[in-house]
Amino acid sequence: MDKDKIYMARAVELARRGRYGAHPNPLVGAVIVKAGKLIGEGAHLRFGGPHAEINALKACRGRAAGAAVYVTLEPCSTCGKTPPCTEALVKAGIRSVFIGAPDPNPANFGRAAGVLRRAGIRVTTGVLKKECEALNPAFSKFMRTGLPYVTLKLAQSLDGRIADAAGRPRWLSSPRSRREAHKLRAEADAVLAGIGTVLADDPLLNVRGIKTPRQPWIVVLDPTLRVPPKARLFGNERVIVAVTGRPPSAAVKKLPENAEVLALPPGKGGVSLPALLKALGRRGIGSVLVEGGGKVAGSFISEGLADRFVCFVSPLLIGGTRSKNSLVWPDALNAARREPGIKARIASISRSGPDLMLDLRF
């Protein structure tokens, strides 16, 4: 590996430090090199906070003038919550900039290189481009489509069940897997569940055990507004209850003040999921973690709305004829296909305590 790739690999490593705080902004890492020595490094750690290039400049040991900057994402060139990073690089006297991936934000895409070159800075693009682009699938989708990136999370038995006929057990996954699930929550802008899960388990749906600067939005699919006003999820700061049509005003008034009732058109068996995702995107929600039961998860997959599927498989066999399947959709959808099933790509398989953790992409 040449030196440019080595420095960019370090920037990729730094970028991951923002996984729980930067979203819905992208993960970005930057290093500053002068006379063959790394003199500064930084990452974008918190939404609304300094960008990676600014943190790297602040961390510099000595003057950055004449140095090279390696940054995983094209530096911003327009004013947002912070001033343009291109402006800061020019003022610092940077000699050359190495960029990993282009910024999918239309306001910035392709602009930085021109701004920097006009200032006399040498620019090289595409260093470890694949690795840098892989840092931000949610941000990239949101910038391209205005829709959130959808991750499904399920814990199931080895034979594809989430509970027996009586609804047991509540916990299928190990403590290690449950901690991994909280990491997924911490990476998401919103956590979504169906009313069936809410009524059966009364979950909090928040992040616990992971340090994060803010809790995600909570979204409940509840077509007929059955969620109890005292449900524990209302202990979160931001809650959206997605219903169909106009619910009775008396029922709406019983909900806590932090509950937003979002009226949407009906869809296949409940709330229209495409309409929901568009509404969430308009609120700036760029990623959603779906933690519903088999019908909710099956709806997102069968309607082609899921981007990622993280499945924790417990070394447990439940069996039974009336036990609950982990994924459910109408048989008519299968009958309409030439080949059975919906194919996914395996991104990774790993151990999570006694469980398997499968990371799939659609």
BALOBA-1460 file (C-alpha; in Angstrom, 3 decimals):
// residues 362
<rec num="1" residu="m" x="0.000" y="0.000" z="0.000"/>
<rec num="2" residu="d" x="1.419" y="3.410" z="-0.962"/>
<rec num="3" residu="k" x="1.664" y="6.264" z="1.496"/>
<rec num="4" residu="d" x="-1.413" y="8.077" z="0.181"/>
<rec num="5" residu="k" x="-3.562" y="5.010" z="0.796"/>
<rec num="6" residu="i" x="-2.044" y="4.552" z="4.254"/>
<rec num="7" residu="y" x="-2.969" y="8.085" z="5.267"/>
<rec num="8" residu="m" x="-6.453" y="7.768" z="3.773"/>
<rec num="9" residu="a" x="-6.958" y="4.458" z="5.589"/>
<rec num="10" residu="r" x="-6.240" y="6.290" z="8.829"/>
<rec num="11" residu="a" x="-8.815" y="8.921" z="7.856"/>
<rec num="12" residu="v" x="-11.388" y="6.151" z="7.267"/>
<rec num="13" residu="e" x="-10.621" y="4.759" z="10.716"/>
<rec num="14" residu="l" x="-11.092" y="8.198" z="12.268"/>
<rec num="15" residu="a" x="-14.389" y="8.749" z="10.445"/>
<rec num="16" residu="r" x="-15.992" y="5.814" z="12.276"/>
<rec num="17" residu="r" x="-15.640" y="7.679" z="15.561"/>
<rec num="18" residu="g" x="-18.689" y="9.721" z="14.570"/>
<rec num="19" residu="r" x="-21.005" y="6.741" z="14.025"/>
<rec num="20" residu="y" x="-23.236" y="7.571" z="17.018"/>
<rec num="21" residu="g" x="-23.222" y="11.366" z="16.829"/>
<rec num="22" residu="a" x="-22.679" y="12.691" z="13.304"/>
<rec num="23" residu="h" x="-25.882" y="11.462" z="11.642"/>
<rec num="24" residu="p" x="-27.789" y="12.590" z="9.677"/>
<rec num="25" residu="n" x="-24.539" y="14.224" z="8.520"/>
<rec num="26" residu="p" x="-21.939" y="11.893" z="6.962"/>
<rec num="27" residu="l" x="-19.044" y="10.186" z="8.694"/>
<rec num="28" residu="v" x="-15.842" y="12.002" z="7.714"/>
<rec num="29" residu="g" x="-12.241" y="11.659" z="8.816"/>
<rec num="30" residu="a" x="-9.203" y="13.807" z="7.990"/>
<rec num="31" residu="v" x="-5.461" y="13.692" z="8.591"/>
<rec num="32" residu="i" x="-2.818" y="16.353" z="7.966"/>
<rec num="33" residu="v" x="0.669" y="15.348" z="6.880"/>
<rec num="34" residu="k" x="3.768" y="17.562" z="6.634"/>
<rec num="35" residu="a" x="7.309" y="16.527" z="5.758"/>
<rec num="36" residu="g" x="6.279" y="12.881" z="5.940"/>
<rec num="37" residu="k" x="4.839" y="13.176" z="9.453"/>
<rec num="38" residu="l" x="1.213" y="13.104" z="10.566"/>
<rec num="39" residu="i" x="0.769" y="16.385" z="12.446"/>
<rec num="40" residu="g" x="-3.004" y="16.526" z="12.916"/>
<rec num="41" residu="e" x="-6.120" y="14.392" z="12.639"/>
<rec num="42" residu="g" x="-9.821" y="14.743" z="13.280"/>
<rec num="43" residu="a" x="-13.329" y="13.456" z="12.595"/>
<rec num="44" residu="h" x="-16.837" y="14.848" z="12.359"/>
<rec num="45" residu="l" x="-18.146" y="13.686" z="15.730"/>
<rec num="46" residu="r" x="-21.413" y="15.516" z="16.300"/>
<rec num="47" residu="f" x="-24.221" y="16.816" z="14.100"/>
<rec num="48" residu="g" x="-23.900" y="20.603" z="13.996"/>
<rec num="49" residu="g" x="-20.346" y="20.420" z="15.331"/>
<rec num="50" residu="p" x="-17.024" y="21.128" z="13.571"/>
<rec num="51" residu="h" x="-16.262" y="19.108" z="10.462"/>
<rec num="52" residu="a" x="-13.361" y="16.673" z="10.288"/>
<rec num="53" residu="e" x="-11.039" y="19.094" z="8.483"/>
<rec num="54" residu="i" x="-11.602" y="21.794" z="11.119"/>
<rec num="55" residu="n" x="-10.954" y="19.371" z="13.997"/>
<rec num="56" residu="a" x="-7.790" y="18.168" z="12.263"/>
<rec num="57" residu="l" x="-6.549" y="21.752" z="11.800"/>
<rec num="58" residu="k" x="-7.255" y="22.525" z="15.458"/>
<rec num="59" residu="a" x="-5.308" y="19.425" z="16.505"/>
<rec num="60" residu="c" x="-2.247" y="20.323" z="14.426"/>
<rec num="61" residu="r" x="1.133" y="20.101" z="16.111"/>
<rec num="62" residu="g" x="2.793" y="23.118" z="14.519"/>
<rec num="63" residu="r" x="1.725" y="25.144" z="11.485"/>
<rec num="64" residu="a" x="-0.341" y="23.463" z="8.764"/>
<rec num="65" residu="a" x="1.004" y="25.731" z="6.001"/>
<rec num="66" residu="g" x="2.538" y="23.625" z="3.238"/>
<rec num="67" residu="a" x="0.962" y="20.396" z="4.495"/>
<rec num="68" residu="a" x="-1.198" y="17.799" z="2.729"/>
<rec num="69" residu="v" x="-4.720" y="16.933" z="3.889"/>
<rec num="70" residu="y" x="-6.313" y="13.521" z="3.391"/>
<rec num="71" residu="v" x="-10.097" y="13.607" z="3.801"/>
<rec num="72" residu="t" x="-12.580" y="10.779" z="3.225"/>
<rec num="73" residu="l" x="-15.303" y="12.998" z="1.753"/>
<rec num="74" residu="e" x="-15.113" y="15.997" z="-0.527"/>
<rec num="75" residu="p" x="-14.793" y="19.109" z="1.693"/>
<rec num="76" residu="c" x="-17.896" y="21.265" z="1.921"/>
<rec num="77" residu="s" x="-17.761" y="24.398" z="-0.196"/>
<rec num="78" residu="t" x="-20.963" y="26.157" z="0.891"/>
<rec num="79" residu="c" x="-22.143" y="27.671" z="4.150"/>
<rec num="80" residu="g" x="-24.360" y="25.454" z="6.303"/>
<rec num="81" residu="k" x="-24.286" y="25.008" z="10.057"/>
<rec num="82" residu="t" x="-20.549" y="25.749" z="9.790"/>
<rec num="83" residu="p" x="-18.416" y="27.829" z="7.360"/>
<rec num="84" residu="p" x="-17.035" y="26.091" z="4.234"/>
<rec num="85" residu="c" x="-14.134" y="23.751" z="4.903"/>
<rec num="86" residu="t" x="-12.568" y="24.713" z="1.580"/>
<rec num="87" residu="e" x="-12.210" y="28.249" z="2.916"/>
<rec num="88" residu="a" x="-10.486" y="26.987" z="6.074"/>
<rec num="89" residu="l" x="-8.047" y="24.862" z="4.057"/>
<rec num="90" residu="v" x="-7.117" y="27.807" z="1.853"/>
<rec num="91" residu="k" x="-6.586" y="30.095" z="4.864"/>
<rec num="92" residu="a" x="-4.408" y="27.474" z="6.554"/>
<rec num="93" residu="g" x="-2.027" y="27.432" z="3.572"/>
<rec num="94" residu="i" x="-2.576" y="23.761" z="2.741"/>
<rec num="95" residu="r" x="-0.469" y="22.678" z="-0.245"/>
<rec num="96" residu="s" x="-2.406" y="19.614" z="-1.435"/>
<rec num="97" residu="v" x="-5.678" y="17.846" z="-0.704"/>
<rec num="98" residu="f" x="-6.418" y="14.157" z="-1.267"/>
<rec num="99" residu="i" x="-10.151" y="13.342" z="-1.444"/>
<rec num="100" residu="g" x="-11.596" y="9.861" z="-0.985"/>
<rec num="101" residu="a" x="-15.213" y="10.122" z="-2.160"/>
<rec num="102" residu="p" x="-17.287" y="12.866" z="-3.786"/>
<rec num="103" residu="d" x="-19.996" y="14.540" z="-1.712"/>
<rec num="104" residu="p" x="-23.429" y="13.269" z="-2.870"/>
<rec num="105" residu="n" x="-25.006" y="16.492" z="-1.600"/>
<rec num="106" residu="p" x="-25.943" y="18.389" z="-4.793"/>
<rec num="107" residu="a" x="-24.958" y="21.659" z="-3.105"/>
<rec num="108" residu="n" x="-21.360" y="20.467" z="-2.786"/>
<rec num="109" residu="f" x="-20.887" y="17.731" z="-5.402"/>
<rec num="110" residu="g" x="-17.738" y="18.365" z="-7.447"/>
<rec num="111" residu="r" x="-17.330" y="21.969" z="-6.280"/>
<rec num="112" residu="a" x="-14.494" y="21.589" z="-3.788"/>
<rec num="113" residu="a" x="-11.813" y="20.561" z="-6.270"/>
<rec num="114" residu="g" x="-12.458" y="23.648" z="-8.393"/>
<rec num="115" residu="v" x="-12.447" y="25.993" z="-5.408"/>
<rec num="116" residu="l" x="-9.201" y="24.540" z="-4.076"/>
<rec num="117" residu="r" x="-7.433" y="24.455" z="-7.430"/>
<rec num="118" residu="r" x="-8.301" y="28.081" z="-8.127"/>
<rec num="119" residu="a" x="-6.593" y="28.866" z="-4.831"/>
<rec num="120" residu="g" x="-3.432" y="27.105" z="-6.020"/>
<rec num="121" residu="i" x="-3.939" y="23.873" z="-4.066"/>
<rec num="122" residu="r" x="-3.139" y="20.555" z="-5.750"/>
<rec num="123" residu="v" x="-6.121" y="18.168" z="-5.584"/>
<rec num="124" residu="t" x="-6.151" y="14.382" z="-6.015"/>
<rec num="125" residu="t" x="-9.480" y="12.517" z="-5.967"/>
<rec num="126" residu="g" x="-10.541" y="8.883" z="-5.609"/>
<rec num="127" residu="v" x="-7.989" y="7.674" z="-3.029"/>
<rec num="128" residu="l" x="-9.583" y="4.554" z="-1.451"/>
<rec num="129" residu="k" x="-12.846" y="5.697" z="-3.020"/>
<rec num="130" residu="k" x="-14.687" y="2.415" z="-2.395"/>
<rec num="131" residu="e" x="-13.778" y="2.346" z="1.304"/>
<rec num="132" residu="c" x="-14.683" y="5.999" z="1.742"/>
<rec num="133" residu="e" x="-18.046" y="5.649" z="-0.009"/>
<rec num="134" residu="a" x="-18.857" y="2.620" z="2.177"/>
<rec num="135" residu="l" x="-18.805" y="4.871" z="5.248"/>
<rec num="136" residu="n" x="-22.038" y="6.641" z="4.325"/>
<rec num="137" residu="p" x="-24.720" y="4.521" z="2.613"/>
<rec num="138" residu="a" x="-27.514" y="6.281" z="4.537"/>
<rec num="139" residu="f" x="-26.289" y="9.799" z="3.768"/>
<rec num="140" residu="s" x="-25.772" y="8.927" z="0.108"/>
<rec num="141" residu="k" x="-29.284" y="7.516" z="-0.293"/>
<rec num="142" residu="f" x="-30.865" y="10.453" z="1.524"/>
<rec num="143" residu="m" x="-29.022" y="12.962" z="-0.663"/>
<rec num="144" residu="r" x="-29.992" y="11.104" z="-3.857"/>
<rec num="145" residu="t" x="-33.633" y="10.378" z="-3.075"/>
<rec num="146" residu="g" x="-34.753" y="12.381" z="-0.038"/>
<rec num="147" residu="l" x="-35.741" y="9.060" z="1.560"/>
<rec num="148" residu="p" x="-34.280" y="7.503" z="4.699"/>
<rec num="149" residu="y" x="-32.048" y="4.444" z="4.590"/>
<rec num="150" residu="v" x="-34.010" y="1.528" z="6.063"/>
<rec num="151" residu="t" x="-32.331" y="-1.098" z="8.236"/>
<rec num="152" residu="l" x="-34.329" y="-4.042" z="9.577"/>
<rec num="153" residu="k" x="-33.240" y="-5.690" z="12.817"/>
<rec num="154" residu="l" x="-34.576" y="-9.084" z="13.860"/>
<rec num="155" residu="a" x="-33.642" y="-11.739" z="16.398"/>
<rec num="156" residu="q" x="-34.821" y="-15.215" z="15.465"/>
<rec num="157" residu="s" x="-34.339" y="-18.876" z="16.215"/>
<rec num="158" residu="l" x="-32.378" y="-21.193" z="13.965"/>
<rec num="159" residu="d" x="-35.630" y="-22.277" z="12.331"/>
<rec num="160" residu="g" x="-36.751" y="-18.730" z="11.560"/>
<rec num="161" residu="r" x="-39.150" y="-18.130" z="14.472"/>
<rec num="162" residu="i" x="-39.445" y="-15.100" z="16.734"/>
<rec num="163" residu="a" x="-41.786" y="-16.696" z="19.306"/>
<rec num="164" residu="d" x="-43.767" y="-19.853" z="19.975"/>
<rec num="165" residu="a" x="-47.562" y="-20.081" z="19.657"/>
<rec num="166" residu="a" x="-47.981" y="-18.485" z="23.100"/>
<rec num="167" residu="g" x="-45.743" y="-15.536" z="22.218"/>
<rec num="168" residu="r" x="-42.708" y="-16.748" z="24.162"/>
<rec num="169" residu="p" x="-39.812" y="-16.079" z="24.548"/>
<rec num="170" residu="r" x="-39.390" y="-12.344" z="24.823"/>
<rec num="171" residu="w" x="-35.602" y="-12.529" z="24.514"/>
<rec num="172" residu="l" x="-34.176" y="-14.755" z="21.798"/>
<rec num="173" residu="s" x="-30.808" y="-13.066" z="21.410"/>
<rec num="174" residu="s" x="-27.902" y="-12.991" z="23.853"/>
<rec num="175" residu="p" x="-26.825" y="-9.958" z="25.948"/>
<rec num="176" residu="r" x="-24.001" y="-9.402" z="23.452"/>
<rec num="177" residu="s" x="-26.486" y="-9.301" z="20.564"/>
<rec num="178" residu="r" x="-28.771" y="-6.943" z="22.464"/>
<rec num="179" residu="r" x="-25.842" y="-4.580" z="22.930"/>
<rec num="180" residu="e" x="-25.198" y="-4.729" z="19.181"/>
<rec num="181" residu="a" x="-28.862" y="-3.863" z="18.654"/>
<rec num="182" residu="h" x="-28.454" y="-0.761" z="20.807"/>
<rec num="183" residu="k" x="-25.492" y="0.235" z="18.642"/>
<rec num="184" residu="l" x="-27.786" y="0.026" z="15.616"/>
<rec num="185" residu="r" x="-30.282" y="2.266" z="17.424"/>
<rec num="186" residu="a" x="-27.536" y="4.761" z="18.227"/>
<rec num="187" residu="e" x="-26.600" y="4.934" z="14.537"/>
<rec num="188" residu="a" x="-30.191" y="5.609" z="13.414"/>
<rec num="189" residu="d" x="-32.161" y="8.841" z="13.228"/>
<rec num="190" residu="a" x="-35.375" y="6.974" z="14.057"/>
<rec num="191" residu="v" x="-36.433" y="3.616" z="15.516"/>
<rec num="192" residu="l" x="-39.697" y="2.166" z="14.192"/>
<rec num="193" residu="a" x="-42.025" y="-0.515" z="15.532"/>
<rec num="194" residu="g" x="-45.553" y="-1.678" z="14.810"/>
<rec num="195" residu="i" x="-48.460" y="-1.342" z="17.212"/>
<rec num="196" residu="g" x="-48.462" y="-5.116" z="17.745"/>
<rec num="197" residu="t" x="-44.961" y="-4.981" z="19.218"/>
<rec num="198" residu="v" x="-45.879" y="-1.943" z="21.332"/>
<rec num="199" residu="l" x="-48.984" y="-3.605" z="22.791"/>
<rec num="200" residu="a" x="-47.237" y="-6.938" z="23.409"/>
<rec num="201" residu="d" x="-43.926" y="-5.725" z="24.875"/>
<rec num="202" residu="d" x="-44.392" y="-2.060" z="25.881"/>
<rec num="203" residu="p" x="-40.827" y="-1.312" z="24.707"/>
<rec num="204" residu="l" x="-38.852" y="1.860" z="25.358"/>
<rec num="205" residu="l" x="-37.136" y="1.672" z="21.928"/>
<rec num="206" residu="n" x="-34.418" y="4.095" z="23.061"/>
<rec num="207" residu="v" x="-30.621" y="3.745" z="23.169"/>
<rec num="208" residu="r" x="-29.222" y="2.305" z="26.392"/>
<rec num="209" residu="g" x="-25.640" y="1.473" z="27.301"/>
<rec num="210" residu="i" x="-24.166" y="3.398" z="24.344"/>
<rec num="211" residu="k" x="-22.980" y="6.976" z="24.709"/>
<rec num="212" residu="t" x="-24.828" y="9.115" z="22.173"/>
<rec num="213" residu="p" x="-25.451" y="12.883" z="22.080"/>
<rec num="214" residu="r" x="-29.180" y="12.447" z="21.408"/>
<rec num="215" residu="q" x="-31.863" y="9.792" z="21.315"/>
<rec num="216" residu="p" x="-33.488" y="8.790" z="18.002"/>
<rec num="217" residu="w" x="-37.019" y="9.624" z="16.989"/>
<rec num="218" residu="i" x="-39.525" y="6.912" z="17.853"/>
<rec num="219" residu="v" x="-42.029" y="5.964" z="15.125"/>
<rec num="220" residu="v" x="-45.054" y="3.721" z="15.727"/>
<rec num="221" residu="l" x="-47.124" y="2.225" z="12.922"/>
<rec num="222" residu="d" x="-50.613" y="2.453" z="14.425"/>
<rec num="223" residu="p" x="-53.312" y="2.746" z="11.730"/>
<rec num="224" residu="t" x="-56.276" y="3.005" z="14.147"/>
<rec num="225" residu="l" x="-54.497" y="4.811" z="17.024"/>
<rec num="226" residu="r" x="-54.494" y="2.058" z="19.643"/>
<rec num="227" residu="v" x="-51.259" y="3.057" z="21.387"/>
<rec num="228" residu="p" x="-51.875" y="3.518" z="25.147"/>
<rec num="229" residu="p" x="-51.209" y="7.092" z="26.363"/>
<rec num="230" residu="k" x="-49.090" y="5.598" z="29.150"/>
<rec num="231" residu="a" x="-46.911" y="3.479" z="26.857"/>
<rec num="232" residu="r" x="-43.284" y="3.613" z="27.923"/>
<rec num="233" residu="l" x="-42.113" y="4.822" z="24.519"/>
<rec num="234" residu="f" x="-43.651" y="8.230" z="25.295"/>
<rec num="235" residu="g" x="-40.797" y="8.645" z="27.769"/>
<rec num="236" residu="n" x="-38.717" y="9.552" z="24.719"/>
<rec num="237" residu="e" x="-38.460" y="13.178" z="23.613"/>
<rec num="238" residu="r" x="-39.651" y="12.783" z="20.003"/>
<rec num="239" residu="v" x="-42.436" y="10.329" z="19.099"/>
<rec num="240" residu="i" x="-44.368" y="10.004" z="15.839"/>
<rec num="241" residu="v" x="-47.547" y="7.909" z="15.718"/>
<rec num="242" residu="a" x="-48.368" y="7.094" z="12.083"/>
<rec num="243" residu="v" x="-52.100" y="6.548" z="11.496"/>
<rec num="244" residu="t" x="-54.408" y="6.264" z="8.508"/>
<rec num="245" residu="g" x="-57.071" y="8.881" z="7.868"/>
<rec num="246" residu="r" x="-58.210" y="11.222" z="10.620"/>
<rec num="247" residu="p" x="-58.286" y="9.620" z="14.075"/>
<rec num="248" residu="p" x="-60.888" y="10.721" z="16.665"/>
<rec num="249" residu="s" x="-59.819" y="14.026" z="18.225"/>
<rec num="250" residu="a" x="-60.623" y="12.678" z="21.700"/>
<rec num="251" residu="a" x="-58.080" y="9.872" z="21.241"/>
<rec num="252" residu="v" x="-55.461" y="12.309" z="19.972"/>
<rec num="253" residu="k" x="-55.959" y="14.619" z="22.958"/>
<rec num="254" residu="k" x="-55.240" y="11.758" z="25.363"/>
<rec num="255" residu="l" x="-51.714" y="11.351" z="24.007"/>
<rec num="256" residu="p" x="-48.768" y="13.106" z="25.676"/>
<rec num="257" residu="e" x="-47.669" y="16.498" z="24.325"/>
<rec num="258" residu="n" x="-44.498" y="15.042" z="22.809"/>
<rec num="259" residu="a" x="-46.524" y="12.791" z="20.482"/>
<rec num="260" residu="e" x="-46.987" y="13.878" z="16.887"/>
<rec num="261" residu="v" x="-49.864" y="12.123" z="15.121"/>
<rec num="262" residu="l" x="-48.981" y="11.734" z="11.457"/>
<rec num="263" residu="a" x="-51.986" y="11.024" z="9.212"/>
<rec num="264" residu="l" x="-51.077" y="9.051" z="6.086"/>
<rec num="265" residu="p" x="-52.950" y="7.228" z="3.332"/>
<rec num="266" residu="p" x="-53.623" y="3.517" z="3.824"/>
<rec num="267" residu="g" x="-51.244" y="1.002" z="2.332"/>
<rec num="268" residu="k" x="-50.966" y="-2.751" z="2.057"/>
<rec num="269" residu="g" x="-52.459" y="-3.911" z="5.347"/>
<rec num="270" residu="g" x="-51.953" y="-0.648" z="7.247"/>
<rec num="271" residu="v" x="-50.117" y="2.640" z="6.889"/>
<rec num="272" residu="s" x="-48.633" y="3.364" z="3.461"/>
<rec num="273" residu="l" x="-44.928" y="2.731" z="3.991"/>
<rec num="274" residu="p" x="-43.770" y="4.727" z="0.928"/>
<rec num="275" residu="a" x="-45.804" y="7.714" z="2.164"/>
<rec num="276" residu="l" x="-44.329" y="7.281" z="5.635"/>
<rec num="277" residu="l" x="-40.745" y="7.277" z="4.363"/>
<rec num="278" residu="k" x="-41.381" y="10.410" z="2.307"/>
<rec num="279" residu="a" x="-42.848" y="12.145" z="5.385"/>
<rec num="280" residu="l" x="-39.876" y="11.140" z="7.531"/>
<rec num="281" residu="g" x="-37.458" y="12.338" z="4.864"/>
<rec num="282" residu="r" x="-39.142" y="15.747" z="4.817"/>
<rec num="283" residu="r" x="-38.398" y="15.955" z="8.548"/>
<rec num="284" residu="g" x="-34.688" y="15.393" z="7.880"/>
<rec num="285" residu="i" x="-34.727" y="11.795" z="9.106"/>
<rec num="286" residu="g" x="-32.076" y="10.091" z="7.000"/>
<rec num="287" residu="s" x="-32.016" y="6.598" z="8.519"/>
<rec num="288" residu="v" x="-34.619" y="4.340" z="10.139"/>
<rec num="289" residu="l" x="-34.107" y="1.176" z="12.175"/>
<rec num="290" residu="v" x="-37.155" y="-1.093" z="11.921"/>
<rec num="291" residu="e" x="-37.708" y="-3.284" z="14.978"/>
<rec num="292" residu="g" x="-41.225" y="-4.493" z="14.283"/>
<rec num="293" residu="g" x="-42.475" y="-8.064" z="14.232"/>
<rec num="294" residu="g" x="-42.699" y="-10.421" z="11.290"/>
<rec num="295" residu="k" x="-45.475" y="-8.557" z="9.471"/>
<rec num="296" residu="v" x="-43.817" y="-5.131" z="9.721"/>
<rec num="297" residu="a" x="-40.410" y="-6.452" z="8.663"/>
<rec num="298" residu="g" x="-42.013" y="-8.513" z="5.911"/>
<rec num="299" residu="s" x="-43.887" y="-5.492" z="4.589"/>
<rec num="300" residu="f" x="-40.715" y="-3.413" z="4.229"/>
<rec num="301" residu="i" x="-38.927" y="-6.252" z="2.420"/>
<rec num="302" residu="s" x="-41.800" y="-7.357" z="0.193"/>
<rec num="303" residu="e" x="-42.491" y="-3.757" z="-0.879"/>
<rec num="304" residu="g" x="-38.836" y="-3.258" z="-1.807"/>
<rec num="305" residu="l" x="-38.251" y="-0.581" z="0.833"/>
<rec num="306" residu="a" x="-35.498" y="-2.220" z="2.900"/>
<rec num="307" residu="d" x="-31.827" y="-1.436" z="2.280"/>
<rec num="308" residu="r" x="-30.196" y="-3.517" z="5.001"/>
<rec num="309" residu="f" x="-31.221" y="-6.503" z="7.131"/>
<rec num="310" residu="v" x="-29.350" y="-7.333" z="10.349"/>
<rec num="311" residu="c" x="-30.449" y="-10.702" z="11.665"/>
<rec num="312" residu="f" x="-29.333" y="-12.226" z="14.960"/>
<rec num="313" residu="v" x="-29.743" y="-16.001" z="14.816"/>
<rec num="314" residu="s" x="-29.913" y="-17.812" z="18.141"/>
<rec num="315" residu="p" x="-28.788" y="-21.477" z="18.330"/>
<rec num="316" residu="l" x="-32.314" y="-22.401" z="19.357"/>
<rec num="317" residu="l" x="-35.053" y="-24.445" z="17.679"/>
<rec num="318" residu="i" x="-38.663" y="-23.484" z="18.473"/>
<rec num="319" residu="g" x="-40.623" y="-25.652" z="16.051"/>
<rec num="320" residu="g" x="-44.393" y="-25.905" z="16.376"/>
<rec num="321" residu="t" x="-47.151" y="-25.427" z="13.831"/>
<rec num="322" residu="r" x="-48.442" y="-22.101" z="15.120"/>
<rec num="323" residu="s" x="-45.198" y="-20.436" z="16.205"/>
<rec num="324" residu="k" x="-44.520" y="-16.964" z="14.818"/>
<rec num="325" residu="n" x="-42.396" y="-16.549" z="11.686"/>
<rec num="326" residu="s" x="-39.703" y="-13.884" z="11.585"/>
<rec num="327" residu="l" x="-40.851" y="-12.561" z="8.181"/>
<rec num="328" residu="v" x="-44.432" y="-12.580" z="6.928"/>
<rec num="329" residu="w" x="-46.011" y="-11.369" z="3.690"/>
<rec num="330" residu="p" x="-48.971" y="-12.572" z="1.602"/>
<rec num="331" residu="d" x="-48.544" y="-15.871" z="-0.247"/>
<rec num="332" residu="a" x="-49.934" y="-14.155" z="-3.327"/>
<rec num="333" residu="l" x="-46.708" y="-12.152" z="-3.584"/>
<rec num="334" residu="n" x="-44.689" y="-15.354" z="-3.782"/>
<rec num="335" residu="a" x="-47.086" y="-16.894" z="-6.292"/>
<rec num="336" residu="a" x="-46.627" y="-13.891" z="-8.574"/>
<rec num="337" residu="r" x="-42.856" y="-14.374" z="-8.758"/>
<rec num="338" residu="r" x="-41.068" y="-16.600" z="-11.238"/>
<rec num="339" residu="e" x="-38.648" y="-17.741" z="-8.534"/>
<rec num="340" residu="p" x="-39.472" y="-18.190" z="-4.841"/>
<rec num="341" residu="g" x="-38.180" y="-15.728" z="-2.302"/>
<rec num="342" residu="i" x="-36.372" y="-12.387" z="-2.317"/>
<rec num="343" residu="k" x="-32.609" y="-12.483" z="-2.695"/>
<rec num="344" residu="a" x="-30.229" y="-10.492" z="-0.529"/>
<rec num="345" residu="r" x="-26.463" y="-10.038" z="-0.606"/>
<rec num="346" residu="i" x="-24.448" y="-11.155" z="2.411"/>
<rec num="347" residu="a" x="-22.235" y="-8.276" z="3.520"/>
<rec num="348" residu="s" x="-20.823" y="-10.070" z="6.571"/>
<rec num="349" residu="i" x="-21.329" y="-12.963" z="8.984"/>
<rec num="350" residu="s" x="-19.917" y="-12.771" z="12.495"/>
<rec num="351" residu="r" x="-20.326" y="-14.202" z="15.976"/>
<rec num="352" residu="s" x="-22.220" y="-12.208" z="18.592"/>
<rec num="353" residu="g" x="-21.755" y="-14.150" z="21.802"/>
<rec num="354" residu="p" x="-23.479" y="-17.507" z="21.154"/>
<rec num="355" residu="d" x="-25.461" y="-16.035" z="18.242"/>
<rec num="356" residu="l" x="-24.732" y="-15.461" z="14.588"/>
<rec num="357" residu="m" x="-24.988" y="-11.877" z="13.300"/>
<rec num="358" residu="l" x="-25.909" y="-11.739" z="9.619"/>
<rec num="359" residu="d" x="-25.577" y="-8.404" z="7.803"/>
<rec num="360" residu="l" x="-27.503" y="-8.495" z="4.519"/>
<rec num="361" residu="r" x="-28.080" y="-5.864" z="1.816"/>
<rec num="362" residu="f" x="-30.827" y="-5.576" z="-0.781"/>
